[in-house]
Amino acid sequence: METNFDVIVIGAGPGGYVAALKAAKLGFKTAVMEERRVGGTCLNRGCIPAKAMIHASSLYREIKEAEAYGITASGVSYDYGKILAYKQDVIDKLCQGVEHLFKTNSISYINAKGTLEKDGSVTVADGEYKGSYKAKHIVLATGSKPSLIPVPGLDSEGVLTSDELFKLEEVPQSLVIIGGGVIGVEFASVFAALGTKVTILEALANVVANMDKDISQNLKLILKKRGIDIHTSVSVGKVERDGGSLVCTYTEKEKEVKIASQYVLCAVGRIPNTEGLFGEGVSLEMERGRVVVDEHFKTSMDNVYAIGDLIKGMQLAHLASAQGICLIEELAGHKRSIDLNIVPGCVYTDPEIGSVGITEADAKEKGIEVSIGKFMMSANGKSLISKEERGFVKVVADKNSKVILGAQMMCARATDMIGEFATAVANKLTVDQLLKGMRAHPTYNEAVGEALEDVFGESIHSAPKKK
């Protein structure tokens, strides 16, 4: 195999494989090194399998509740083995697609662990690809792995990370989830719909606490309505095995509480995956386990760059992909095509959640005067048809210029529709400009127009604002 390249990418997750494809398309002779399967965490152990399971479990719940639409369904059940097979089929098709793109773009795919050496080369220690490889530019994109908090007993049998949870071949009877962030609430939604008794223990004052307050509060109410037990502002002290159960001890309102469950999921975030990435003598500048880079993704080592979950910032697949594209564009002497400061955040619960730009609370903290437009989905025809719960669209605009600064959505298809607001914020569009495009009826997207109109107090399907 060829050993000299223009670009070597270590890691084939959404940051790495996208960077490699962009490099090849811009004329760079490119190689990708990945010790596991292409697609990284996102395709194999994260975004894609989680969303497939969310879809399957939501469909099961909807069928059971079909009587609300005049449809009677009896004897409804699920086969978890087939759900897992469906999930795996989705994964396989996407991974095979990436491998096909490598071939059609003439990218050398090295299915082995790449290690950065102090002389600037990349080595593979063993196997058919064993050897030393060189490149003008090396991109580190090895992503992240689940994090564990320093709580006694988290090494007990039955305490899982998201990686292990995907490997279960049966639905848990009961599950305690430590962490009420995005990962925690998404898995809670999946297994609660499949009949698991789910409890969430969250240290902060609310679930998905980094999002708009309206979203956090509404989501908590919805999850509780679906039978999920939620405890916020708690401190987990220890996990112990007691026979066939795990006992989780936590403190809530200064009282010690114990809860038993079949499994415990630790969903408290992710840490950079640097294991085996650096050879002897390599000492890149690091900060809290993350690789330090400048504004052009340059590390402290010449011609070595890092993107995605390895570096400081939000750990999101689409951000890693965008960083990979922008890095390669700059290496090719091009201007960046994406504004990396505007990052949409999505939660795939039911209803979905989408957010981009600043929230009303952010604006207040920064001293920015804003106008708020909000529309409740209870007045949206499509939402009434599909019986969506407690949804809304909220727009944050500069008070004087009416430039859109942010938006938060909690409704069906929010994760698809938030892109409209990402475009608006990135291009500094005003409310008037975004209103120029007519929205079809009946659609969930009509609510976007209504929320924009409400910035001026003129939403057609809302009661007039009190003056």
DRENDO-1510 file (C-alpha; in Angstrom, 1 decimal, always signed):
<recs>
REC; n; res; u; v; w
REC; 1; MET; +0.0; +0.0; +0.0 .
REC; 2; GLU; +1.0; +3.6; -0.6 .
REC; 3; THR; +2.6; +5.2; +2.4 .
REC; 4; ASN; +2.9; +8.9; +1.4 .
REC; 5; PHE; -0.1; +11.2; +1.3 .
REC; 6; ASP; -1.2; +14.8; +1.3 .
REC; 7; VAL; -3.6; +14.2; +4.2 .
REC; 8; ILE; -3.9; +11.4; +6.7 .
REC; 9; VAL; -7.0; +11.4; +8.9 .
REC; 10; ILE; -6.9; +9.3; +12.1 .
REC; 11; GLY; -10.5; +8.4; +12.9 .
REC; 12; ALA; -13.4; +7.8; +10.6 .
REC; 13; GLY; -16.3; +9.2; +12.6 .
REC; 14; PRO; -18.4; +12.1; +11.3 .
REC; 15; GLY; -15.5; +14.5; +11.7 .
REC; 16; GLY; -12.9; +12.3; +10.2 .
REC; 17; TYR; -14.7; +10.6; +7.3 .
REC; 18; VAL; -16.2; +13.9; +6.2 .
REC; 19; ALA; -12.8; +15.6; +6.4 .
REC; 20; ALA; -11.3; +12.8; +4.3 .
REC; 21; LEU; -14.1; +13.0; +1.7 .
REC; 22; LYS; -13.7; +16.8; +1.5 .
REC; 23; ALA; -9.9; +16.5; +1.1 .
REC; 24; ALA; -10.3; +14.0; -1.7 .
REC; 25; LYS; -12.8; +16.2; -3.5 .
REC; 26; LEU; -10.4; +19.1; -3.3 .
REC; 27; GLY; -7.6; +17.1; -4.9 .
REC; 28; PHE; -5.6; +15.9; -1.8 .
REC; 29; LYS; -4.2; +12.4; -1.9 .
REC; 30; THR; -5.9; +11.1; +1.2 .
REC; 31; ALA; -5.8; +8.2; +3.7 .
REC; 32; VAL; -8.1; +7.4; +6.6 .
REC; 33; MET; -7.1; +5.2; +9.6 .
REC; 34; GLU; -9.8; +3.7; +11.7 .
REC; 35; GLU; -9.3; +0.7; +14.1 .
REC; 36; ARG; -13.0; -0.1; +14.4 .
REC; 37; ARG; -15.7; +0.3; +11.8 .
REC; 38; VAL; -16.1; +3.5; +9.7 .
REC; 39; GLY; -18.7; +5.9; +11.1 .
REC; 40; GLY; -17.3; +6.2; +14.6 .
REC; 41; THR; -19.5; +6.5; +17.6 .
REC; 42; CYS; -22.2; +8.4; +15.7 .
REC; 43; LEU; -23.0; +5.7; +13.2 .
REC; 44; ASN; -22.2; +2.7; +15.3 .
REC; 45; ARG; -22.8; +3.5; +19.0 .
REC; 46; GLY; -24.5; +6.9; +19.1 .
REC; 47; CYS; -26.7; +9.1; +17.0 .
REC; 48; ILE; -27.9; +6.6; +14.4 .
REC; 49; PRO; -28.7; +3.5; +16.6 .
REC; 50; ALA; -30.2; +5.8; +19.3 .
REC; 51; LYS; -32.5; +7.5; +16.8 .
REC; 52; ALA; -33.5; +4.1; +15.2 .
REC; 53; MET; -34.5; +2.8; +18.6 .
REC; 54; ILE; -36.4; +6.1; +19.3 .
REC; 55; HIS; -38.3; +5.6; +16.1 .
REC; 56; ALA; -39.2; +2.0; +16.8 .
REC; 57; SER; -40.2; +2.6; +20.4 .
REC; 58; SER; -42.2; +5.7; +19.5 .
REC; 59; LEU; -44.0; +3.8; +16.8 .
REC; 60; TYR; -44.9; +1.1; +19.4 .
REC; 61; ARG; -46.2; +3.7; +21.8 .
REC; 62; GLU; -48.3; +5.4; +19.1 .
REC; 63; ILE; -49.8; +2.1; +18.0 .
REC; 64; LYS; -50.9; +1.4; +21.6 .
REC; 65; GLU; -52.5; +4.8; +21.7 .
REC; 66; ALA; -54.1; +4.6; +18.3 .
REC; 67; GLU; -57.6; +4.5; +19.8 .
REC; 68; ALA; -57.4; +8.3; +20.1 .
REC; 69; TYR; -57.6; +8.4; +16.3 .
REC; 70; GLY; -60.4; +5.9; +16.1 .
REC; 71; ILE; -58.2; +2.9; +15.4 .
REC; 72; THR; -58.4; -0.2; +17.5 .
REC; 73; ALA; -55.2; -2.3; +17.7 .
REC; 74; SER; -55.3; -5.4; +19.9 .
REC; 75; GLY; -52.5; -7.7; +21.0 .
REC; 76; VAL; -49.9; -5.1; +20.2 .
REC; 77; SER; -46.4; -6.3; +21.2 .
REC; 78; TYR; -42.8; -6.0; +20.1 .
REC; 79; ASP; -39.9; -8.3; +19.4 .
REC; 80; TYR; -36.8; -6.6; +20.8 .
REC; 81; GLY; -34.5; -8.9; +18.8 .
REC; 82; LYS; -36.1; -7.6; +15.6 .
REC; 83; ILE; -35.8; -4.0; +16.8 .
REC; 84; LEU; -32.1; -4.6; +17.3 .
REC; 85; ALA; -31.9; -6.2; +13.9 .
REC; 86; TYR; -33.7; -3.2; +12.3 .
REC; 87; LYS; -31.2; -0.8; +14.1 .
REC; 88; GLN; -28.3; -2.8; +12.9 .
REC; 89; ASP; -29.6; -2.8; +9.3 .
REC; 90; VAL; -29.7; +1.0; +9.4 .
REC; 91; ILE; -26.1; +1.1; +10.8 .
REC; 92; ASP; -24.8; -1.4; +8.2 .
REC; 93; LYS; -26.3; +0.5; +5.2 .
REC; 94; LEU; -24.8; +3.8; +6.4 .
REC; 95; CYS; -21.4; +2.3; +7.1 .
REC; 96; GLN; -21.3; +0.5; +3.8 .
REC; 97; GLY; -22.2; +3.9; +2.2 .
REC; 98; VAL; -19.2; +5.6; +3.8 .
REC; 99; GLU; -16.9; +2.7; +2.7 .
REC; 100; HIS; -18.3; +3.0; -0.9 .
REC; 101; LEU; -17.6; +6.8; -0.8 .
REC; 102; PHE; -14.0; +6.1; +0.2 .
REC; 103; LYS; -13.6; +3.8; -2.8 .
REC; 104; THR; -15.2; +6.1; -5.3 .
REC; 105; ASN; -13.2; +9.1; -4.1 .
REC; 106; SER; -9.9; +7.1; -4.2 .
REC; 107; ILE; -9.3; +7.3; -0.5 .
REC; 108; SER; -7.0; +4.8; +1.1 .
REC; 109; TYR; -8.9; +3.2; +3.9 .
REC; 110; ILE; -6.5; +1.7; +6.5 .
REC; 111; ASN; -8.6; -0.4; +8.9 .
REC; 112; ALA; -6.1; -0.2; +11.8 .
REC; 113; LYS; -5.1; +2.0; +14.8 .
REC; 114; GLY; -3.0; +4.9; +13.8 .
REC; 115; THR; -0.5; +6.4; +16.2 .
REC; 116; LEU; +1.1; +9.8; +15.9 .
REC; 117; GLU; +4.9; +9.7; +16.3 .
REC; 118; LYS; +7.2; +12.6; +17.4 .
REC; 119; ASP; +8.8; +12.7; +13.9 .
REC; 120; GLY; +5.4; +13.6; +12.4 .
REC; 121; SER; +4.7; +10.2; +10.9 .
REC; 122; VAL; +1.8; +7.9; +11.7 .
REC; 123; THR; +2.5; +4.3; +12.5 .
REC; 124; VAL; +0.4; +1.1; +12.5 .
REC; 125; ALA; +1.9; -1.4; +15.0 .
REC; 126; ASP; +0.6; -4.7; +13.6 .
REC; 127; GLY; -1.6; -6.5; +11.1 .
REC; 128; GLU; -1.7; -6.2; +7.3 .
REC; 129; TYR; -1.2; -2.4; +7.4 .
REC; 130; LYS; +1.8; -2.5; +9.7 .
REC; 131; GLY; +4.3; +0.2; +8.9 .
REC; 132; SER; +5.0; +4.0; +8.9 .
REC; 133; TYR; +3.0; +6.5; +6.9 .
REC; 134; LYS; +3.7; +10.1; +6.1 .
REC; 135; ALA; +1.6; +13.1; +5.1 .
REC; 136; LYS; +1.9; +16.9; +4.6 .
REC; 137; HIS; -1.1; +17.3; +6.9 .
REC; 138; ILE; -2.3; +15.0; +9.7 .
REC; 139; VAL; -5.9; +15.4; +11.1 .
REC; 140; LEU; -6.7; +13.9; +14.5 .
REC; 141; ALA; -10.4; +12.9; +14.7 .
REC; 142; THR; -10.7; +10.0; +17.1 .
REC; 143; GLY; -13.7; +11.4; +18.8 .
REC; 144; SER; -14.8; +10.6; +22.4 .
REC; 145; LYS; -15.9; +7.8; +24.7 .
REC; 146; PRO; -18.5; +7.6; +27.6 .
REC; 147; SER; -17.4; +9.3; +30.8 .
REC; 148; LEU; -17.8; +7.9; +34.3 .
REC; 149; ILE; -18.1; +10.0; +37.4 .
REC; 150; PRO; -16.1; +9.2; +40.6 .
REC; 151; VAL; -18.8; +7.4; +42.4 .
REC; 152; PRO; -18.1; +4.2; +44.3 .
REC; 153; GLY; -19.6; +1.1; +42.6 .
REC; 154; LEU; -19.8; +2.3; +39.0 .
REC; 155; ASP; -17.6; -0.6; +38.1 .
REC; 156; SER; -20.3; -3.0; +39.4 .
REC; 157; GLU; -21.8; -5.6; +37.0 .
REC; 158; GLY; -24.9; -4.1; +35.5 .
REC; 159; VAL; -23.7; -0.5; +35.5 .
REC; 160; LEU; -23.6; +0.5; +31.8 .
REC; 161; THR; -22.5; +3.3; +29.6 .
REC; 162; SER; -24.3; +4.0; +26.3 .
REC; 163; ASP; -22.0; +1.6; +24.5 .
REC; 164; GLU; -23.0; -1.3; +26.7 .
REC; 165; LEU; -26.6; -0.4; +26.8 .
REC; 166; PHE; -26.8; -0.9; +23.0 .
REC; 167; LYS; -25.4; -4.4; +23.5 .
REC; 168; LEU; -28.3; -5.6; +25.8 .
REC; 169; GLU; -30.3; -8.4; +24.1 .
REC; 170; GLU; -33.3; -7.9; +26.3 .
REC; 171; VAL; -35.3; -4.8; +27.5 .
REC; 172; PRO; -34.5; -4.0; +31.2 .
REC; 173; GLN; -37.3; -4.4; +33.7 .
REC; 174; SER; -36.0; -1.3; +35.5 .
REC; 175; LEU; -33.3; +1.2; +34.7 .
REC; 176; VAL; -31.8; +4.1; +36.8 .
REC; 177; ILE; -30.2; +6.7; +34.6 .
REC; 178; ILE; -27.6; +8.9; +36.2 .
REC; 179; GLY; -27.7; +12.1; +34.1 .
REC; 180; GLY; -30.6; +14.0; +32.7 .
REC; 181; GLY; -28.9; +15.5; +29.7 .
REC; 182; VAL; -29.6; +14.7; +26.0 .
REC; 183; ILE; -28.3; +11.1; +26.2 .
REC; 184; GLY; -30.2; +10.4; +29.4 .
REC; 185; VAL; -33.6; +11.7; +28.3 .
REC; 186; GLU; -33.4; +10.0; +24.9 .
REC; 187; PHE; -32.7; +6.6; +26.4 .
REC; 188; ALA; -35.3; +7.2; +29.0 .
REC; 189; SER; -37.9; +7.8; +26.3 .
REC; 190; VAL; -36.9; +4.7; +24.4 .
REC; 191; PHE; -37.1; +2.2; +27.3 .
REC; 192; ALA; -40.1; +3.8; +29.1 .
REC; 193; ALA; -42.0; +3.3; +25.8 .
REC; 194; LEU; -41.0; -0.3; +25.8 .
REC; 195; GLY; -42.2; -0.9; +29.3 .
REC; 196; THR; -39.1; -0.4; +31.5 .
REC; 197; LYS; -39.5; +1.4; +34.8 .
REC; 198; VAL; -37.2; +4.3; +34.3 .
REC; 199; THR; -35.8; +6.7; +36.9 .
REC; 200; ILE; -33.6; +9.8; +36.1 .
REC; 201; LEU; -31.2; +11.2; +38.6 .
REC; 202; GLU; -29.9; +14.6; +37.6 .
REC; 203; ALA; -27.5; +16.8; +39.6 .
REC; 204; LEU; -28.7; +20.1; +38.1 .
REC; 205; ALA; -32.1; +21.7; +38.7 .
REC; 206; ASN; -33.7; +20.4; +35.6 .
REC; 207; VAL; -33.3; +17.9; +32.7 .
REC; 208; VAL; -31.5; +19.2; +29.6 .
REC; 209; ALA; -30.6; +22.2; +31.8 .
REC; 210; ASN; -28.4; +23.9; +29.2 .
REC; 211; MET; -31.4; +24.6; +27.0 .
REC; 212; ASP; -34.2; +27.2; +27.2 .
REC; 213; LYS; -36.1; +27.1; +30.5 .
REC; 214; ASP; -39.4; +26.5; +28.7 .
REC; 215; ILE; -38.0; +23.4; +27.0 .
REC; 216; SER; -36.6; +22.0; +30.2 .
REC; 217; GLN; -39.8; +22.5; +32.2 .
REC; 218; ASN; -42.1; +21.2; +29.5 .
REC; 219; LEU; -40.0; +18.1; +28.7 .
REC; 220; LYS; -39.9; +17.2; +32.4 .
REC; 221; LEU; -43.7; +17.3; +32.6 .
REC; 222; ILE; -44.0; +15.2; +29.4 .
REC; 223; LEU; -41.5; +12.6; +30.6 .
REC; 224; LYS; -43.3; +12.3; +34.0 .
REC; 225; LYS; -46.6; +11.9; +32.2 .
REC; 226; ARG; -45.1; +8.9; +30.4 .
REC; 227; GLY; -44.2; +7.3; +33.7 .
REC; 228; ILE; -40.6; +8.3; +34.0 .
REC; 229; ASP; -39.6; +9.1; +37.6 .
REC; 230; ILE; -37.4; +12.2; +37.6 .
REC; 231; HIS; -35.3; +13.5; +40.5 .
REC; 232; THR; -33.3; +16.8; +40.0 .
REC; 233; SER; -30.8; +18.6; +42.2 .
REC; 234; VAL; -29.6; +15.3; +43.6 .
REC; 235; SER; -26.2; +13.9; +44.4 .
REC; 236; VAL; -25.4; +10.3; +43.7 .
REC; 237; GLY; -23.3; +8.8; +46.5 .
REC; 238; LYS; -22.7; +5.1; +45.5 .
REC; 239; VAL; -24.0; +2.1; +43.6 .
REC; 240; GLU; -24.0; -1.3; +45.3 .
REC; 241; ARG; -25.1; -4.8; +44.1 .
REC; 242; ASP; -27.7; -6.5; +46.3 .
REC; 243; GLY; -28.5; -9.9; +44.9 .
REC; 244; GLY; -30.0; -9.5; +41.5 .
REC; 245; SER; -30.4; -5.8; +41.8 .
REC; 246; LEU; -28.3; -2.7; +41.8 .
REC; 247; VAL; -29.0; -0.2; +44.6 .
REC; 248; CYS; -28.3; +3.4; +43.9 .
REC; 249; THR; -27.9; +5.7; +46.9 .
REC; 250; TYR; -28.4; +9.5; +46.3 .
REC; 251; THR; -29.1; +12.6; +48.4 .
REC; 252; GLU; -32.2; +14.7; +47.7 .
REC; 253; LYS; -33.2; +17.7; +49.7 .
REC; 254; GLU; -30.6; +16.6; +52.3 .
REC; 255; LYS; -32.2; +13.2; +52.7 .
REC; 256; GLU; -30.5; +9.9; +51.7 .
REC; 257; VAL; -32.6; +7.9; +49.3 .
REC; 258; LYS; -32.0; +4.4; +47.9 .
REC; 259; ILE; -33.5; +3.0; +44.7 .
REC; 260; ALA; -33.1; -0.5; +43.3 .
REC; 261; SER; -33.0; -1.4; +39.6 .
REC; 262; GLN; -31.9; -4.1; +37.3 .
REC; 263; TYR; -29.4; -1.8; +35.5 .
REC; 264; VAL; -27.9; +1.6; +36.0 .
REC; 265; LEU; -26.9; +3.7; +33.0 .
REC; 266; CYS; -24.2; +6.3; +33.5 .
REC; 267; ALA; -25.0; +9.1; +31.1 .
REC; 268; VAL; -23.0; +12.0; +32.3 .
REC; 269; GLY; -21.2; +13.0; +29.2 .
REC; 270; ARG; -18.2; +11.9; +27.1 .
REC; 271; ILE; -14.4; +12.4; +27.2 .
REC; 272; PRO; -11.8; +12.6; +24.4 .
REC; 273; ASN; -10.6; +9.3; +23.1 .
REC; 274; THR; -6.8; +9.6; +23.0 .
REC; 275; GLU; -5.9; +6.1; +24.1 .
REC; 276; GLY; -3.0; +4.9; +21.9 .
REC; 277; LEU; -3.2; +8.0; +19.8 .
REC; 278; PHE; +0.2; +9.4; +20.8 .
REC; 279; GLY; +3.5; +7.6; +20.4 .
REC; 280; GLU; +6.5; +7.8; +22.7 .
REC; 281; GLY; +7.8; +11.3; +23.1 .
REC; 282; VAL; +4.7; +13.0; +21.6 .
REC; 283; SER; +3.4; +15.7; +24.0 .
REC; 284; LEU; +0.8; +17.8; +22.3 .
REC; 285; GLU; -0.5; +20.7; +24.4 .
REC; 286; MET; -3.5; +19.5; +26.3 .
REC; 287; GLU; -6.2; +21.0; +28.6 .
REC; 288; ARG; -8.4; +18.8; +30.7 .
REC; 289; GLY; -7.8; +15.9; +28.5 .
REC; 290; ARG; -8.6; +17.8; +25.3 .
REC; 291; VAL; -6.2; +18.7; +22.5 .
REC; 292; VAL; -5.5; +22.4; +22.4 .
REC; 293; VAL; -5.9; +24.0; +19.0 .
REC; 294; ASP; -5.9; +27.5; +17.6 .
REC; 295; GLU; -8.6; +29.1; +15.4 .
REC; 296; HIS; -7.4; +27.1; +12.4 .
REC; 297; PHE; -7.4; +23.7; +14.3 .
REC; 298; LYS; -3.6; +23.7; +14.5 .
REC; 299; THR; -2.2; +21.7; +17.4 .
REC; 300; SER; +1.2; +22.5; +19.1 .
REC; 301; MET; +2.9; +20.1; +16.7 .
REC; 302; ASP; +3.7; +21.2; +13.1 .
REC; 303; ASN; +1.3; +20.1; +10.4 .
REC; 304; VAL; -1.0; +18.3; +12.9 .
REC; 305; TYR; -4.6; +19.3; +13.4 .
REC; 306; ALA; -7.4; +18.2; +15.6 .
REC; 307; ILE; -11.2; +18.4; +15.3 .
REC; 308; GLY; -14.4; +17.2; +16.8 .
REC; 309; ASP; -14.7; +15.7; +20.3 .
REC; 310; LEU; -11.0; +15.8; +20.8 .
REC; 311; ILE; -11.0; +19.6; +21.2 .
REC; 312; LYS; -12.8; +22.2; +23.3 .
REC; 313; GLY; -16.4; +22.8; +22.5 .
REC; 314; MET; -19.7; +21.1; +21.9 .
REC; 315; GLN; -19.5; +17.4; +21.2 .
REC; 316; LEU; -21.9; +17.1; +18.3 .
REC; 317; ALA; -21.5; +15.0; +15.1 .
REC; 318; HIS; -22.6; +17.8; +12.8 .
REC; 319; LEU; -20.1; +20.3; +14.4 .
REC; 320; ALA; -17.3; +17.8; +13.9 .
REC; 321; SER; -18.3; +17.4; +10.3 .
REC; 322; ALA; -18.4; +21.1; +9.8 .
REC; 323; GLN; -15.0; +21.6; +11.4 .
REC; 324; GLY; -13.6; +18.9; +9.1 .
REC; 325; ILE; -14.9; +20.6; +6.0 .
REC; 326; CYS; -13.7; +24.1; +7.1 .
REC; 327; LEU; -10.2; +22.7; +8.1 .
REC; 328; ILE; -9.7; +21.1; +4.7 .
REC; 329; GLU; -11.0; +24.2; +2.9 .
REC; 330; GLU; -8.4; +26.3; +4.6 .
REC; 331; LEU; -5.6; +23.8; +3.8 .
REC; 332; ALA; -6.7; +24.1; +0.2 .
REC; 333; GLY; -6.5; +27.9; +0.4 .
REC; 334; HIS; -10.2; +28.4; +0.3 .
REC; 335; LYS; -12.5; +30.4; +2.6 .
REC; 336; ARG; -14.7; +28.6; +5.1 .
REC; 337; SER; -18.1; +27.7; +3.7 .
REC; 338; ILE; -19.7; +27.2; +7.1 .
REC; 339; ASP; -20.1; +29.6; +10.2 .
REC; 340; LEU; -18.8; +27.3; +13.0 .
REC; 341; ASN; -20.2; +29.7; +15.6 .
REC; 342; ILE; -23.8; +28.8; +14.8 .
REC; 343; VAL; -24.4; +25.3; +16.0 .
REC; 344; PRO; -27.9; +23.8; +16.2 .
REC; 345; GLY; -28.7; +21.6; +19.1 .
REC; 346; CYS; -31.2; +18.8; +18.9 .
REC; 347; VAL; -32.9; +16.3; +21.2 .
REC; 348; TYR; -34.8; +13.4; +19.7 .
REC; 349; THR; -37.5; +13.0; +22.3 .
REC; 350; ASP; -41.2; +13.1; +21.4 .
REC; 351; PRO; -41.8; +16.0; +20.8 .
REC; 352; GLU; -38.5; +16.8; +19.3 .
REC; 353; ILE; -36.4; +19.7; +20.5 .
REC; 354; GLY; -34.3; +22.1; +18.4 .
REC; 355; SER; -32.3; +25.1; +19.4 .
REC; 356; VAL; -29.8; +27.5; +17.8 .
REC; 357; GLY; -28.3; +30.9; +18.7 .
REC; 358; ILE; -29.0; +32.5; +22.0 .
REC; 359; THR; -31.9; +32.1; +24.4 .
REC; 360; GLU; -33.9; +34.8; +26.1 .
REC; 361; ALA; -31.9; +34.1; +29.3 .
REC; 362; ASP; -28.6; +34.4; +27.3 .
REC; 363; ALA; -29.7; +37.8; +26.0 .
REC; 364; LYS; -30.5; +39.1; +29.4 .
REC; 365; GLU; -27.2; +37.9; +30.8 .
REC; 366; LYS; -25.3; +39.6; +28.0 .
REC; 367; GLY; -27.4; +42.8; +28.3 .
REC; 368; ILE; -28.9; +42.5; +24.8 .
REC; 369; GLU; -32.4; +44.0; +24.4 .
REC; 370; VAL; -34.6; +41.6; +22.6 .
REC; 371; SER; -38.1; +41.0; +21.3 .
REC; 372; ILE; -39.6; +37.6; +21.8 .
REC; 373; GLY; -42.0; +35.9; +19.5 .
REC; 374; LYS; -43.7; +32.7; +20.7 .
REC; 375; PHE; -46.4; +30.4; +19.2 .
REC; 376; MET; -48.0; +27.5; +21.0 .
REC; 377; MET; -48.5; +24.4; +18.9 .
REC; 378; SER; -51.9; +23.8; +20.4 .
REC; 379; ALA; -53.1; +26.3; +17.8 .
REC; 380; ASN; -51.3; +24.6; +14.9 .
REC; 381; GLY; -53.6; +22.4; +12.8 .
REC; 382; LYS; -51.0; +19.8; +12.0 .
REC; 383; SER; -50.1; +19.4; +15.7 .
REC; 384; LEU; -53.8; +19.0; +16.6 .
REC; 385; ILE; -54.1; +16.3; +13.9 .
REC; 386; SER; -51.1; +14.4; +15.3 .
REC; 387; LYS; -52.0; +15.2; +18.9 .
REC; 388; GLU; -48.6; +16.6; +19.8 .
REC; 389; GLU; -48.1; +17.6; +23.4 .
REC; 390; ARG; -47.2; +21.0; +24.9 .
REC; 391; GLY; -45.2; +22.2; +21.9 .
REC; 392; PHE; -44.0; +25.7; +21.0 .
REC; 393; VAL; -41.8; +27.8; +18.7 .
REC; 394; LYS; -39.9; +30.7; +20.2 .
REC; 395; VAL; -37.9; +33.4; +18.4 .
REC; 396; VAL; -35.3; +35.7; +19.9 .
REC; 397; ALA; -34.7; +38.9; +17.9 .
REC; 398; ASP; -32.7; +42.1; +18.5 .
REC; 399; LYS; -35.2; +44.6; +19.8 .
REC; 400; ASN; -34.2; +47.4; +17.4 .
REC; 401; SER; -33.0; +45.8; +14.2 .
REC; 402; LYS; -35.2; +42.7; +14.5 .
REC; 403; VAL; -32.2; +40.6; +13.4 .
REC; 404; ILE; -32.8; +37.0; +14.5 .
REC; 405; LEU; -30.4; +36.0; +17.3 .
REC; 406; GLY; -31.8; +32.6; +18.2 .
REC; 407; ALA; -34.7; +30.2; +18.2 .
REC; 408; GLN; -36.0; +27.4; +20.4 .
REC; 409; MET; -38.5; +24.8; +19.2 .
REC; 410; MET; -40.3; +21.9; +20.9 .
REC; 411; CYS; -42.6; +20.2; +18.5 .
REC; 412; ALA; -42.8; +17.5; +15.8 .
REC; 413; ARG; -40.0; +17.8; +13.3 .
REC; 414; ALA; -38.2; +20.4; +15.3 .
REC; 415; THR; -34.8; +18.8; +14.5 .
REC; 416; ASP; -35.6; +19.2; +10.8 .
REC; 417; MET; -37.0; +22.7; +11.0 .
REC; 418; ILE; -34.3; +24.3; +13.2 .
REC; 419; GLY; -32.1; +24.5; +10.1 .
REC; 420; GLU; -34.2; +27.4; +8.8 .
REC; 421; PHE; -33.2; +29.4; +11.9 .
REC; 422; ALA; -29.6; +28.3; +11.7 .
REC; 423; THR; -29.5; +29.8; +8.2 .
REC; 424; ALA; -31.2; +32.9; +9.5 .
REC; 425; VAL; -28.8; +33.5; +12.4 .
REC; 426; ALA; -25.7; +32.7; +10.4 .
REC; 427; ASN; -26.7; +35.2; +7.7 .
REC; 428; LYS; -28.1; +37.8; +10.2 .
REC; 429; LEU; -31.5; +37.8; +8.6 .
REC; 430; THR; -34.2; +39.9; +10.1 .
REC; 431; VAL; -37.7; +38.7; +11.1 .
REC; 432; ASP; -39.1; +40.6; +8.0 .
REC; 433; GLN; -36.8; +38.8; +5.7 .
REC; 434; LEU; -37.7; +35.4; +7.1 .
REC; 435; LEU; -41.4; +36.2; +6.8 .
REC; 436; LYS; -41.1; +36.8; +3.1 .
REC; 437; GLY; -41.2; +33.1; +2.4 .
REC; 438; MET; -44.8; +31.7; +2.3 .
REC; 439; ARG; -45.3; +28.6; +4.4 .
REC; 440; ALA; -47.6; +25.8; +3.3 .
REC; 441; HIS; -50.8; +24.8; +5.2 .
REC; 442; PRO; -51.3; +22.6; +7.1 .
REC; 443; THR; -47.7; +22.1; +8.3 .
REC; 444; TYR; -45.8; +22.2; +11.5 .
REC; 445; ASN; -43.6; +24.8; +9.8 .
REC; 446; GLU; -46.5; +27.3; +9.8 .
REC; 447; ALA; -45.7; +27.8; +13.5 .
REC; 448; VAL; -42.4; +29.3; +12.5 .
REC; 449; GLY; -44.2; +32.1; +10.6 .
REC; 450; GLU; -46.6; +32.6; +13.5 .
REC; 451; ALA; -43.7; +32.9; +16.0 .
REC; 452; LEU; -42.0; +35.4; +13.7 .
REC; 453; GLU; -45.2; +37.4; +13.4 .
REC; 454; ASP; -45.5; +37.4; +17.2 .
REC; 455; VAL; -42.2; +39.3; +17.5 .
REC; 456; PHE; -44.4; +42.2; +16.3 .
REC; 457; GLY; -47.4; +41.1; +18.3 .
REC; 458; GLU; -49.2; +40.2; +15.1 .
REC; 459; SER; -49.5; +36.4; +15.1 .
REC; 460; ILE; -52.7; +35.7; +13.2 .
REC; 461; HIS; -53.7; +32.6; +15.2 .
REC; 462; SER; -52.8; +34.0; +18.7 .
REC; 463; ALA; -54.7; +36.2; +21.0 .
REC; 464; PRO; -53.4; +39.8; +21.0 .
REC; 465; LYS; -50.6; +40.6; +23.4 .
REC; 466; LYS; -51.6; +42.6; +26.5 .
REC; 467; LYS; -50.3; +46.1; +26.4 .
</recs>
